[in-house]
Amino acid sequence: MHRQLFLPIIFTLLVIQLSCTDQQKTVSNPRIDGLLALAENIQHTQSDTALQIIREALETSKTEEYTGGIAKASHLMGNLLYQMGGLSHSIEHLNRALAIYQQNSQLQQQGHVNLTLAKVYQRSGNQNISFLFLHQARELFSEVNDEAGMSMVLSNLGHFYEKSEQYDSALLFQKRALELLQRIDEQSGLAEIHDNLGSIYEDLNRFEEAKEQFEMALEINLANNNQSSAIVNLNNIGDTYRKRGAFDQALSYSLKALQLAENAHLNYQIKSACRDLSKLYSELGAYDTAFSYLNRGYEMTDNIFNKQIAAEIANTQAIYELEQKQQRITILEKERTLNRRITLFSSVGVALFILLGGLVFYQQKSKNVKKRKLLEAQARLTKTELENTQLSEQKLKTELENTALKEEQLRQELELKSKSLTKSALHMIQKNEFLQDLRKRLKDVRKGEPELQDKRIKKLIKSIELNFNMDDDWQEFEAVFQQVHSEFFEKLKMLYPNLSPAEVRLCAMLRLNLHSKDMAAIMGISQDSLRIARYRLRKRLGLDKGSNLYTFILNIA
């Protein structure tokens, strides 16, 4: 009778204990929520401080098993790491947040995570995966009727089509995003869409329409005190004037952009303004000034690139140390939870055995004493075996996680080499663009000049043409390219041994998904000649008319 009353009581106590533990995982935590709200407010202005706050909130959320905090912190961490260039770690945190949002059926949050994942994969060159995440975000925002979120998806789809030079589709999606924001009277995002529209019109050589869009973006950014974006707008407006030959207006906008960028210490905008001013002064025949601005642009490029590498190395090391620390915390926490539960169950078991022994003490005293000792020994043995098994599993898991972290470091090194490859390509583009323009100018000056001056200018043109040879730059570019895409040239030459050196170079630039204008600049030819070169390459590779040349090159290695 006593035993029948005692067992339900023990079971009820266990249920209450487990229910309290589960409840702690879901209730809100004001302290963690406050930290995350602060980090969200300063993430665009004080990114380093925001990163530290998010890390603290994430660690605390995991320690306290607060799933809402884990999801929010992982979401913010993914967004911040994307802005800082840590793409692989960004994907890891965003996927963790997405899993929790899906488990809790939080559709709007799922939409924003999918939108960020689309941006991450687009920056890393995985356009097809990016496209899938954009459509997933679009469906989620549509389901919850989030029109502001839908406009962001449409704008990103427009940007996606612009990068693939499908300008009709790009214009369609950007205009639909603009109409949606105007209809719901939402100001955030308008300037970015006007800037995107201006960029598309500029690519289509519709410079007056491009200027109008850039001016609208400038007006909004100035009203919102967004100085960094306003400087970009000024540079873009100046570029539209330069391309139409209105050099005085172009010079006015570019000089203003440079002054504002210098006052705000914005290195990227200083570099862009110097490059535009170099082109302008070259058009005006002021070659010394043009060289001065070009050299300053090179210096800013090196400075920015070196700072980026240093920041990424520091960020990678900090993230690695954080993950190591988090692993140790997780292991200790699991060991503590396991010990607590084993102690609880063991105590209940011991108490149960003692009570049962007391109930039959007078009937089977000696027999129950031996039985109780045997059961206690078995309980201790079981506890020890269970602890050893758990520790062995944790050790194996830690070794696997350390291996994964080392692999991540290798991937990070590959990303840094990709940065170096991009820098090499940038130097070739800038050098060849300027030399092309300078050669054209000198040929124009030669017309109608005296014979002696004509001979000197011919020698100068010949010297520039010799310097225009890109073999040295190409050898440096090819060496870095080999480090990043080690098997590409070998497999390409094995499959197509009759390709010319120029065709091999074109394949490498297609592999990098460079813009047609940049490829023409690197090869020292016009864009019309580039189109002919692409057509001949397709024939040499045996591609059908409907086949995509870029996709075919990507699949070679």
C-alpha positions as CSV (number, residue, x, y, z in Angstrom):
1,M,0.0,0.0,0.0
2,H,2.8,2.4,1.0
3,R,4.7,1.5,-2.2
4,Q,1.6,2.3,-4.4
5,L,1.3,5.8,-2.8
6,F,5.1,6.6,-3.1
7,L,5.7,5.8,-6.8
8,P,3.1,8.4,-8.1
9,I,4.7,11.1,-5.9
10,I,8.2,10.4,-7.2
11,F,6.9,10.5,-10.8
12,T,5.1,13.8,-10.2
13,L,8.3,15.4,-8.8
14,L,10.3,14.3,-11.9
15,V,7.7,15.7,-14.3
16,I,7.7,19.1,-12.5
17,Q,11.5,19.2,-12.5
18,L,11.7,18.5,-16.3
19,S,8.9,21.0,-17.0
20,C,10.6,23.8,-15.2
21,T,13.8,23.1,-17.2
22,D,12.0,23.2,-20.5
23,Q,10.1,26.4,-19.6
24,Q,13.4,28.2,-18.9
25,K,14.4,27.6,-22.6
26,T,11.4,29.5,-24.1
27,V,10.5,32.4,-21.8
28,S,11.9,35.9,-22.6
29,N,15.1,37.2,-21.1
30,P,15.1,41.0,-20.7
31,R,18.8,41.3,-20.2
32,I,19.7,39.3,-23.4
33,D,16.9,41.0,-25.4
34,G,18.2,44.4,-24.3
35,L,21.8,43.6,-25.4
36,L,20.5,42.4,-28.8
37,A,18.4,45.6,-29.3
38,L,21.5,47.7,-28.6
39,A,23.6,45.8,-31.0
40,E,21.0,46.0,-33.7
41,N,20.9,49.8,-33.4
42,I,24.7,50.3,-33.7
43,Q,25.5,47.6,-36.2
44,H,26.0,50.0,-39.1
45,T,27.9,52.7,-37.2
46,Q,29.9,50.7,-34.6
47,S,30.3,47.3,-36.1
48,D,33.2,46.2,-33.8
49,T,31.3,47.0,-30.6
50,A,28.1,45.4,-32.0
51,L,30.0,42.2,-32.7
52,Q,31.3,42.0,-29.1
53,I,27.8,42.6,-27.7
54,I,26.2,39.9,-30.0
55,R,28.9,37.4,-29.0
56,E,28.2,38.0,-25.3
57,A,24.4,37.6,-25.9
58,L,24.9,34.5,-27.9
59,E,27.1,32.8,-25.3
60,T,24.7,33.7,-22.5
61,S,21.7,32.5,-24.5
62,K,23.4,29.1,-25.0
63,T,24.3,28.8,-21.4
64,E,20.8,29.6,-20.3
65,E,19.3,27.5,-23.1
66,Y,17.3,30.6,-24.3
67,T,16.4,29.6,-27.9
68,G,14.8,33.0,-28.7
69,G,18.1,34.7,-27.9
70,I,20.1,32.1,-29.8
71,A,18.0,32.7,-32.9
72,K,18.1,36.5,-32.7
73,A,21.8,36.7,-31.9
74,S,22.7,34.2,-34.7
75,H,20.6,36.3,-37.1
76,L,22.4,39.5,-36.2
77,M,25.8,37.8,-36.2
78,G,25.2,36.5,-39.7
79,N,24.2,40.0,-40.9
80,L,27.2,41.6,-39.3
81,L,29.7,39.0,-40.6
82,Y,28.3,39.5,-44.1
83,Q,29.0,43.2,-43.9
84,M,32.5,42.5,-42.6
85,G,33.3,39.9,-45.4
86,G,33.2,36.7,-43.2
87,L,30.9,34.9,-45.6
88,S,31.4,31.2,-44.5
89,H,30.8,32.1,-40.8
90,S,27.9,34.3,-41.8
91,I,26.2,31.3,-43.5
92,E,26.7,29.1,-40.5
93,H,25.1,31.6,-38.1
94,L,22.2,32.4,-40.5
95,N,21.4,28.7,-41.0
96,R,21.2,28.3,-37.2
97,A,18.8,31.2,-36.9
98,L,16.7,29.9,-39.8
99,A,16.3,26.5,-38.2
100,I,15.0,28.0,-35.0
101,Y,12.6,30.4,-36.9
102,Q,11.3,27.4,-38.9
103,Q,10.8,25.4,-35.7
104,N,8.8,28.3,-34.2
105,S,6.9,29.1,-37.5
106,Q,8.3,32.7,-37.5
107,L,7.7,33.4,-41.2
108,Q,8.7,37.1,-41.4
109,Q,12.0,36.4,-39.7
110,Q,12.6,33.4,-42.1
111,G,12.1,35.8,-45.0
112,H,14.7,38.2,-43.7
113,V,17.2,35.4,-43.1
114,N,16.6,34.0,-46.6
115,L,17.2,37.5,-48.1
116,T,20.5,37.9,-46.3
117,L,21.6,34.4,-47.4
118,A,20.8,35.4,-51.0
119,K,23.1,38.4,-50.6
120,V,25.9,36.2,-49.1
121,Y,25.8,33.6,-51.9
122,Q,25.6,36.3,-54.5
123,R,28.8,38.0,-53.2
124,S,30.5,34.6,-53.1
125,G,29.7,34.0,-56.7
126,N,27.0,31.3,-56.2
127,Q,24.3,33.0,-58.3
128,N,22.0,30.0,-58.7
129,I,21.8,29.4,-55.0
130,S,21.3,33.1,-54.4
131,F,18.4,33.1,-56.8
132,L,16.7,30.2,-54.9
133,F,17.0,32.0,-51.6
134,L,15.5,35.2,-53.1
135,H,12.5,33.3,-54.4
136,Q,12.1,31.6,-50.9
137,A,12.2,35.1,-49.3
138,R,9.6,36.3,-51.8
139,E,7.2,33.6,-50.9
140,L,7.5,34.1,-47.2
141,F,7.1,37.9,-47.4
142,S,4.1,37.4,-49.6
143,E,2.5,34.9,-47.2
144,V,2.7,37.5,-44.3
145,N,1.9,40.4,-46.5
146,D,5.2,42.2,-45.7
147,E,5.3,44.8,-48.6
148,A,8.5,46.4,-47.4
149,G,10.3,43.1,-47.4
150,M,8.8,42.3,-50.8
151,S,10.3,45.5,-52.2
152,M,13.8,44.5,-50.9
153,V,13.4,41.1,-52.7
154,L,12.4,42.8,-55.9
155,S,15.3,45.2,-55.7
156,N,17.8,42.3,-55.2
157,L,16.3,40.4,-58.1
158,G,16.9,43.5,-60.2
159,H,20.5,43.6,-59.1
160,F,20.8,39.9,-59.9
161,Y,19.7,40.5,-63.4
162,E,21.9,43.6,-63.8
163,K,25.0,41.6,-62.9
164,S,24.1,39.0,-65.6
165,E,23.5,41.9,-68.1
166,Q,19.8,41.1,-68.5
167,Y,18.9,44.8,-68.4
168,D,15.2,44.5,-69.3
169,S,14.5,42.2,-66.4
170,A,16.7,44.3,-64.1
171,L,14.7,47.5,-65.0
172,L,11.4,45.7,-64.5
173,F,12.2,44.5,-61.0
174,Q,13.8,47.8,-59.8
175,K,10.7,49.8,-61.1
176,R,8.3,47.3,-59.4
177,A,10.3,47.7,-56.1
178,L,10.2,51.5,-56.5
179,E,6.4,51.6,-57.1
180,L,5.8,49.3,-54.1
181,L,7.8,51.6,-51.8
182,Q,6.1,54.7,-53.1
183,R,2.7,53.1,-52.7
184,I,3.2,52.2,-49.0
185,D,5.0,55.5,-48.4
186,E,8.2,53.9,-47.2
187,Q,11.3,56.1,-47.5
188,S,13.9,53.6,-46.5
189,G,15.4,51.9,-49.5
190,L,14.3,54.6,-52.1
191,A,17.7,56.1,-52.5
192,E,19.3,52.6,-53.1
193,I,16.7,51.8,-55.8
194,H,17.2,55.1,-57.6
195,D,20.9,54.5,-57.6
196,N,20.4,51.0,-59.0
197,L,18.2,52.4,-61.8
198,G,20.9,55.0,-62.6
199,S,23.5,52.2,-62.8
200,I,21.4,50.2,-65.2
201,Y,20.7,53.3,-67.5
202,E,24.4,54.1,-67.4
203,D,25.3,50.6,-68.6
204,L,22.7,51.1,-71.4
205,N,24.4,54.5,-72.4
206,R,21.2,56.4,-71.5
207,F,23.2,59.0,-69.6
208,E,20.5,61.7,-69.1
209,E,18.1,59.2,-67.5
210,A,21.0,57.8,-65.4
211,K,21.8,61.3,-64.2
212,E,18.2,62.0,-63.2
213,Q,18.1,58.8,-61.1
214,F,21.4,59.6,-59.4
215,E,20.2,63.1,-58.6
216,M,17.0,61.7,-56.9
217,A,19.2,59.3,-54.9
218,L,21.5,62.2,-53.9
219,E,18.5,64.3,-52.7
220,I,17.2,61.5,-50.5
221,N,20.7,60.7,-49.0
222,L,21.4,64.4,-48.2
223,A,18.0,64.7,-46.5
224,N,18.8,61.6,-44.4
225,N,22.4,62.8,-43.7
226,N,23.7,59.7,-45.4
227,Q,27.0,61.2,-46.4
228,S,28.8,58.1,-47.6
229,S,26.0,57.2,-50.1
230,A,25.7,60.9,-51.2
231,I,29.4,60.9,-52.2
232,V,28.8,57.8,-54.4
233,N,25.9,59.6,-56.0
234,L,28.1,62.7,-56.8
235,N,30.8,60.5,-58.4
236,N,28.1,58.8,-60.5
237,I,26.6,62.1,-61.7
238,G,30.1,63.3,-62.6
239,D,30.7,60.1,-64.6
240,T,27.5,60.7,-66.7
241,Y,28.7,64.2,-67.6
242,R,32.2,62.9,-68.5
243,K,30.9,60.2,-70.8
244,R,28.9,62.8,-72.6
245,G,31.9,65.1,-73.0
246,A,30.7,67.8,-70.5
247,F,34.0,67.9,-68.8
248,D,33.5,71.1,-66.7
249,Q,30.4,69.8,-65.1
250,A,32.0,66.4,-64.5
251,L,35.0,68.0,-62.9
252,S,32.8,70.1,-60.6
253,Y,31.0,67.0,-59.2
254,S,34.1,64.8,-58.9
255,L,36.0,67.5,-57.0
256,K,33.1,68.0,-54.7
257,A,32.9,64.2,-54.1
258,L,36.7,64.0,-53.3
259,Q,36.5,66.9,-50.9
260,L,33.5,65.4,-49.0
261,A,35.2,62.0,-48.9
262,E,38.5,63.5,-47.6
263,N,36.6,65.3,-44.8
264,A,34.8,62.1,-43.8
265,H,38.0,59.9,-44.2
266,L,36.1,57.5,-46.5
267,N,38.9,55.6,-48.3
268,Y,36.7,53.8,-50.8
269,Q,35.0,57.1,-52.0
270,I,38.4,58.8,-52.1
271,K,39.8,56.1,-54.4
272,S,36.7,56.3,-56.7
273,A,36.9,60.1,-56.9
274,C,40.7,60.0,-57.8
275,R,40.1,57.4,-60.5
276,D,37.3,59.6,-62.1
277,L,39.5,62.7,-61.8
278,S,42.4,60.9,-63.5
279,K,40.1,60.1,-66.4
280,L,38.8,63.6,-66.6
281,Y,42.2,65.3,-66.6
282,S,43.4,62.8,-69.2
283,E,40.4,63.8,-71.4
284,L,41.4,67.5,-70.9
285,G,45.1,66.8,-71.8
286,A,46.5,67.5,-68.3
287,Y,48.5,64.3,-68.2
288,D,50.7,65.2,-65.2
289,T,47.6,65.9,-63.1
290,A,46.0,62.7,-64.4
291,F,49.0,60.7,-63.4
292,S,49.0,62.3,-60.0
293,Y,45.4,61.3,-59.3
294,L,45.9,57.9,-60.8
295,N,48.9,57.2,-58.5
296,R,46.9,58.4,-55.5
297,G,44.1,56.0,-56.5
298,Y,46.7,53.2,-56.6
299,E,47.9,54.1,-53.1
300,M,44.3,54.1,-51.8
301,T,43.7,50.7,-53.3
302,D,46.8,49.2,-51.7
303,N,45.9,50.9,-48.4
304,I,42.3,49.6,-48.5
305,F,43.4,46.1,-49.6
306,N,45.9,45.8,-46.8
307,K,43.4,47.0,-44.2
308,Q,40.9,44.5,-45.4
309,I,43.3,41.6,-45.2
310,A,44.4,42.7,-41.7
311,A,40.8,43.0,-40.6
312,E,39.8,39.7,-42.0
313,I,42.7,37.9,-40.4
314,A,41.8,39.5,-37.0
315,N,38.2,38.7,-37.5
316,T,38.9,35.1,-38.4
317,Q,41.2,34.7,-35.4
318,A,38.6,36.2,-33.1
319,I,35.8,34.0,-34.4
320,Y,38.1,30.9,-34.2
321,E,38.9,31.7,-30.5
322,L,35.2,32.3,-29.8
323,E,34.2,29.0,-31.3
324,Q,36.9,27.2,-29.3
325,K,35.7,28.9,-26.1
326,Q,32.1,28.1,-26.9
327,Q,32.9,24.4,-27.4
328,R,34.5,24.2,-24.0
329,I,31.5,25.9,-22.4
330,T,29.1,23.6,-24.2
331,I,31.0,20.5,-23.1
332,L,31.2,21.7,-19.5
333,E,27.5,22.6,-19.5
334,K,26.5,19.2,-20.8
335,E,28.7,17.5,-18.3
336,R,27.0,19.5,-15.5
337,T,23.5,18.8,-16.8
338,L,24.3,15.1,-17.1
339,N,25.8,14.9,-13.6
340,R,22.8,16.7,-12.2
341,R,20.3,14.4,-13.8
342,I,22.3,11.3,-12.9
343,T,22.5,12.5,-9.3
344,L,18.7,13.2,-9.3
345,F,17.8,9.8,-10.6
346,S,20.3,8.0,-8.5
347,S,19.0,9.7,-5.3
348,V,15.5,8.8,-6.2
349,G,16.5,5.3,-6.9
350,V,18.4,5.0,-3.6
351,A,15.5,6.5,-1.7
352,L,13.1,4.1,-3.3
353,F,15.2,1.1,-2.5
354,I,15.6,2.2,1.1
355,L,11.9,2.6,1.5
356,L,11.1,-0.7,-0.1
357,G,13.7,-2.4,2.2
358,G,12.1,-0.8,5.3
359,L,8.6,-2.1,4.3
360,V,9.8,-5.7,4.3
361,F,12.5,-5.3,6.9
362,Y,10.8,-7.6,9.5
363,Q,10.2,-10.4,7.0
364,Q,13.3,-10.6,5.0
365,K,15.9,-8.5,6.8
366,S,19.1,-10.3,5.8
367,K,18.0,-10.9,2.3
368,N,17.0,-7.3,1.6
369,V,20.2,-5.9,3.1
370,K,22.3,-8.0,0.6
371,K,19.9,-7.1,-2.2
372,R,20.1,-3.3,-1.3
373,K,24.0,-3.4,-1.3
374,L,24.0,-5.2,-4.7
375,L,21.6,-2.7,-6.2
376,E,23.7,0.3,-4.9
377,A,26.8,-1.2,-6.4
378,Q,25.1,-1.7,-9.7
379,A,23.8,1.9,-9.7
380,R,27.4,3.2,-9.1
381,L,28.7,1.0,-11.8
382,T,26.0,2.2,-14.2
383,K,26.7,5.8,-13.4
384,T,30.4,5.4,-13.9
385,E,29.9,3.6,-17.3
386,L,27.5,6.3,-18.4
387,E,29.8,9.1,-17.5
388,N,32.7,7.4,-19.3
389,T,30.6,6.9,-22.4
390,Q,29.4,10.5,-22.4
391,L,33.0,11.8,-22.0
392,S,34.2,9.6,-24.8
393,E,31.5,10.9,-27.1
394,Q,32.2,14.5,-26.2
395,K,36.0,14.0,-26.8
396,L,35.2,12.6,-30.3
397,K,32.8,15.5,-31.0
398,T,35.4,18.0,-30.0
399,E,38.1,16.5,-32.2
400,L,35.6,16.6,-35.2
401,E,34.7,20.2,-34.5
402,N,38.4,21.2,-34.3
403,T,39.0,19.5,-37.6
404,A,36.1,21.5,-39.1
405,L,37.6,24.7,-37.7
406,K,41.0,24.0,-39.3
407,E,39.2,23.3,-42.6
408,E,37.5,26.7,-42.2
409,Q,40.8,28.4,-41.7
410,L,42.0,26.9,-45.0
411,R,38.9,28.2,-46.7
412,Q,39.6,31.6,-45.3
413,E,43.1,31.5,-46.7
414,L,41.6,30.7,-50.1
415,E,39.3,33.7,-49.8
416,L,42.3,35.9,-49.1
417,K,44.0,34.5,-52.2
418,S,40.9,35.4,-54.1
419,K,41.2,39.0,-52.9
420,S,44.8,39.0,-54.2
421,L,43.6,37.7,-57.6
422,T,41.0,40.5,-57.7
423,K,43.6,43.1,-56.9
424,S,45.9,41.8,-59.7
425,A,43.0,42.0,-62.2
426,L,42.2,45.6,-61.0
427,H,45.8,46.7,-61.6
428,M,45.8,45.4,-65.1
429,I,42.4,47.0,-65.9
430,Q,43.5,50.4,-64.6
431,K,46.9,50.3,-66.3
432,N,45.5,49.3,-69.7
433,E,42.6,51.7,-69.6
434,F,44.9,54.6,-69.0
435,L,47.5,53.6,-71.5
436,Q,44.8,53.0,-74.2
437,D,43.5,56.5,-73.6
438,L,46.9,58.1,-73.5
439,R,48.0,56.4,-76.8
440,K,44.9,57.7,-78.5
441,R,45.5,61.2,-77.4
442,L,49.1,61.2,-78.5
443,K,48.1,59.9,-82.0
444,D,45.6,62.8,-82.3
445,V,48.3,65.3,-81.3
446,R,50.7,63.9,-83.9
447,K,48.4,64.9,-86.8
448,G,49.6,68.1,-88.5
449,E,52.8,68.5,-86.4
450,P,56.3,69.2,-87.8
451,E,58.4,66.3,-89.0
452,L,60.9,66.4,-86.1
453,Q,58.1,66.5,-83.5
454,D,56.3,63.8,-85.4
455,K,59.4,61.5,-85.1
456,R,59.6,62.1,-81.3
457,I,55.9,61.4,-80.8
458,K,56.2,58.2,-82.9
459,K,59.0,57.0,-80.6
460,L,56.8,57.9,-77.5
461,I,53.9,56.0,-79.0
462,K,56.1,53.0,-79.7
463,S,57.4,53.1,-76.2
464,I,53.9,53.2,-74.7
465,E,52.9,50.3,-77.0
466,L,55.8,48.3,-75.6
467,N,54.8,49.1,-72.1
468,F,51.2,48.2,-73.0
469,N,52.3,44.6,-73.4
470,M,50.6,42.8,-70.6
471,D,52.7,39.6,-70.5
472,D,54.3,40.5,-67.1
473,D,51.0,41.5,-65.6
474,W,49.4,38.3,-67.0
475,Q,52.2,36.1,-65.6
476,E,51.6,37.6,-62.1
477,F,47.8,37.3,-62.7
478,E,48.2,33.6,-63.9
479,A,50.4,32.7,-60.9
480,V,47.8,34.0,-58.4
481,F,45.0,32.4,-60.5
482,Q,46.7,29.0,-60.4
483,Q,46.8,29.2,-56.5
484,V,43.1,29.8,-56.3
485,H,41.9,27.6,-59.2
486,S,44.8,25.0,-59.3
487,E,43.4,22.6,-61.8
488,F,41.7,24.9,-64.2
489,F,44.5,25.6,-66.7
490,E,45.7,22.0,-66.7
491,K,42.2,20.6,-67.4
492,L,41.5,23.3,-70.0
493,K,44.7,22.6,-72.0
494,M,44.1,18.9,-71.7
495,L,40.5,19.1,-73.1
496,Y,41.3,21.9,-75.7
497,P,45.0,21.8,-76.6
498,N,44.6,24.0,-79.7
499,L,43.4,27.1,-77.8
500,S,45.6,30.2,-78.3
501,P,47.1,32.1,-75.4
502,A,44.5,34.9,-75.8
503,E,41.7,32.4,-75.7
504,V,43.1,30.8,-72.5
505,R,43.2,34.3,-71.0
506,L,39.6,34.9,-72.0
507,C,38.6,31.6,-70.4
508,A,40.3,32.7,-67.1
509,M,38.5,36.0,-67.0
510,L,35.2,34.4,-67.8
511,R,35.9,32.0,-64.9
512,L,36.2,35.1,-62.6
513,N,32.9,36.5,-64.0
514,L,34.4,39.9,-64.9
515,H,32.4,42.6,-66.6
516,S,32.7,42.8,-70.4
517,K,34.2,46.3,-70.1
518,D,36.9,45.1,-67.7
519,M,37.8,42.0,-69.8
520,A,38.2,44.3,-72.9
521,A,40.4,46.6,-70.9
522,I,42.6,43.7,-69.6
523,M,43.1,42.3,-73.1
524,G,43.6,45.8,-74.7
525,I,40.8,45.4,-77.2
526,S,37.4,47.1,-77.9
527,Q,34.2,45.6,-76.6
528,D,33.2,44.8,-80.2
529,S,36.4,42.8,-80.6
530,L,35.7,41.1,-77.3
531,R,32.3,40.0,-78.6
532,I,34.0,38.5,-81.7
533,A,36.6,36.8,-79.5
534,R,33.8,35.3,-77.4
535,Y,32.1,34.1,-80.5
536,R,35.3,32.4,-81.8
537,L,35.9,30.9,-78.4
538,R,32.4,29.3,-78.4
539,K,33.2,27.8,-81.8
540,R,36.6,26.4,-80.6
541,L,34.9,24.9,-77.6
542,G,32.1,23.4,-79.8
543,L,29.2,25.0,-77.9
544,D,25.7,25.0,-79.2
545,K,24.0,28.3,-79.9
546,G,21.8,28.2,-76.8
547,S,24.5,27.1,-74.4
548,N,25.8,29.5,-71.7
549,L,29.6,30.2,-72.1
550,Y,30.0,31.3,-68.5
551,T,28.3,28.2,-67.1
552,F,30.4,25.9,-69.4
553,I,33.7,27.5,-68.2
554,L,32.6,27.1,-64.5
555,N,32.1,23.4,-65.1
556,I,35.5,22.7,-66.5
557,A,37.2,22.4,-63.1
